[in-house]
Amino acid sequence: MSIKVNPKVIEELKEFGLKDAGQCYHCGNCTAVCPLSTPENSFPRKFQRWVQLGLEDKIKQSPDPWLCYYCGECSDNCPRGADPGETMMAMRRYLTASYDWTGFARRFYTSEVFEVVAVALVAAFIGVLFLIFGRWSEALAKPGIALNVFAPNKVIEILDLIMAAGLSFFLLSNVWRCIKIVHGQLMGKIPFKYYKDKFIDLLWNFITQWQFSKCHDKMQWAVHLLIMTGYSSVFLMVVVFLRWFQRDAVIDPEWPLVSAIMTLVGYYATAAILYGTTYALIGRIKKSKAPYKNSHGTDWMFLILLQLTTITGILVHVFIYLEWPLACYVIYMIHLMVAVPMLTLEVPFAKWAHLAYRPVVLYINEVKKAYLADHPQAAEQEEAPAEAEAAAEAA
């Protein structure tokens, strides 16, 4: 069986942050120390070899980059400085761009200028809308805080739902492309029962990031989990429960219990995001461990936007407490100038998309394994390309 080889793929991957994959001489240290590697799937050494050989199709179809959480142990133990953990990170950027049919993800990952300009343009657009349509005079004429006069929550809620529908369309259409690529020749051949049986795994991995907990560095898992749960909580409150979350008072007299719950969830999300993003930012500044030594521009962007969204959200509530109306409205405008580009650009096209791709790929991987275990003939057909690849390596 012939194998399609792209000798330029390693150069292309350098645009996505690939560093020293060519230094790898396949000693196997990375695979030996990786707590997530198995005898059946010996990454990341295998993936380093695919990159060197230019096996583009194998790279795109493999779930391996999503099985890795970049704890950095493999990079710390590499005797050649090939940094296999960073290779897997670069692969996730490359795959995110490969799944995206719009081409935006590729531009975000290969041009820092493009990402900064795109975020700035969306932020400026939101600012102009507030300057034109914000009810500044009417809100300032009211006694105390009148945030829902300045920016009525019912109007913002409708706009949020439109925004959510748009980003969901782009993200889910890209997730569907991801599913087709990872499925390979088994696409459409696996009965529904296998998907049903493994569906709980999809939810479990999304909520807990449990695979990450198997890594030796538990702190990385904890930070990752705090950022993910904090962000998800904020997203739900802003998009689904905004009419109860955006209030003119700390406790809404019409909905005291609901507003109290929203406040508590908001406190958790704020603390989780601030701690997680601060830890990650300090780590990247100090380059304190392997995952933080080679920060890509998109890594900085998503952390900075998320932290700024959280800080401006805190200030909105502080000014509500202090009853400083003008400061409250200005910072609310700035808050949305940061949050909207983060949601509309970073979620479907950049690093936030990992929250969707990783659990989905893990899910499809488990579905395929269960199906192939019950259908040895299909498993043999799947293994045929791997045998041909092994022959190519030997050659």
Rosetta blueprint (number, residue, H / E / L):
1 M L
2 S L
3 I L
4 K L
5 V L
6 N L
7 P L
8 K L
9 V H
10 I H
11 E H
12 E H
13 L H
14 K H
15 E L
16 F L
17 G L
18 L L
19 K L
20 D L
21 A H
22 G H
23 Q H
24 C L
25 Y L
26 H L
27 C L
28 G L
29 N H
30 C H
31 T H
32 A H
33 V H
34 C L
35 P L
36 L L
37 S L
38 T L
39 P L
40 E L
41 N L
42 S L
43 F L
44 P L
45 R H
46 K H
47 F H
48 Q H
49 R H
50 W H
51 V H
52 Q H
53 L H
54 G L
55 L L
56 E H
57 D H
58 K H
59 I H
60 K H
61 Q H
62 S L
63 P L
64 D H
65 P H
66 W H
67 L H
68 C L
69 Y L
70 Y L
71 C L
72 G L
73 E H
74 C H
75 S H
76 D H
77 N L
78 C L
79 P L
80 R L
81 G L
82 A L
83 D L
84 P H
85 G H
86 E H
87 T H
88 M H
89 M H
90 A H
91 M H
92 R H
93 R H
94 Y H
95 L H
96 T H
97 A H
98 S H
99 Y H
100 D L
101 W L
102 T L
103 G L
104 F H
105 A H
106 R H
107 R H
108 F H
109 Y H
110 T H
111 S L
112 E H
113 V H
114 F H
115 E H
116 V H
117 V H
118 A H
119 V H
120 A H
121 L H
122 V H
123 A H
124 A H
125 F H
126 I H
127 G H
128 V H
129 L H
130 F H
131 L H
132 I H
133 F H
134 G L
135 R L
136 W H
137 S H
138 E H
139 A H
140 L H
141 A H
142 K L
143 P L
144 G L
145 I L
146 A L
147 L H
148 N H
149 V H
150 F H
151 A L
152 P L
153 N H
154 K H
155 V H
156 I H
157 E H
158 I H
159 L H
160 D H
161 L H
162 I H
163 M H
164 A H
165 A H
166 G H
167 L H
168 S H
169 F H
170 F H
171 L H
172 L H
173 S H
174 N H
175 V H
176 W H
177 R H
178 C H
179 I H
180 K H
181 I H
182 V H
183 H H
184 G H
185 Q H
186 L H
187 M L
188 G L
189 K L
190 I L
191 P L
192 F H
193 K H
194 Y H
195 Y H
196 K H
197 D H
198 K H
199 F H
200 I H
201 D H
202 L H
203 L H
204 W H
205 N H
206 F H
207 I H
208 T H
209 Q L
210 W H
211 Q H
212 F H
213 S H
214 K H
215 C L
216 H L
217 D L
218 K H
219 M H
220 Q H
221 W H
222 A H
223 V H
224 H H
225 L H
226 L H
227 I H
228 M H
229 T H
230 G H
231 Y H
232 S H
233 S H
234 V H
235 F H
236 L H
237 M H
238 V H
239 V H
240 V L
241 F L
242 L H
243 R H
244 W H
245 F H
246 Q L
247 R L
248 D L
249 A L
250 V L
251 I L
252 D L
253 P L
254 E L
255 W L
256 P H
257 L H
258 V H
259 S H
260 A H
261 I H
262 M H
263 T H
264 L H
265 V H
266 G H
267 Y H
268 Y H
269 A H
270 T H
271 A H
272 A H
273 I H
274 L H
275 Y H
276 G H
277 T H
278 T H
279 Y H
280 A H
281 L H
282 I H
283 G H
284 R H
285 I H
286 K H
287 K L
288 S L
289 K L
290 A H
291 P H
292 Y H
293 K L
294 N L
295 S L
296 H L
297 G H
298 T H
299 D H
300 W H
301 M H
302 F H
303 L H
304 I H
305 L H
306 L H
307 Q H
308 L H
309 T H
310 T H
311 I H
312 T H
313 G H
314 I H
315 L H
316 V H
317 H H
318 V H
319 F H
320 I H
321 Y H
322 L H
323 E L
324 W L
325 P H
326 L H
327 A H
328 C H
329 Y H
330 V H
331 I H
332 Y H
333 M H
334 I H
335 H H
336 L H
337 M H
338 V H
339 A H
340 V H
341 P H
342 M H
343 L H
344 T H
345 L H
346 E H
347 V H
348 P H
349 F H
350 A L
351 K H
352 W H
353 A H
354 H H
355 L H
356 A H
357 Y H
358 R H
359 P H
360 V H
361 V H
362 L H
363 Y H
364 I H
365 N H
366 E H
367 V H
368 K H
369 K H
370 A H
371 Y H
372 L H
373 A H
374 D H
375 H L
376 P H
377 Q H
378 A H
379 A H
380 E H
381 Q H
382 E H
383 E H
384 A H
385 P H
386 A H
387 E H
388 A H
389 E H
390 A H
391 A H
392 A H
393 E H
394 A H
395 A L
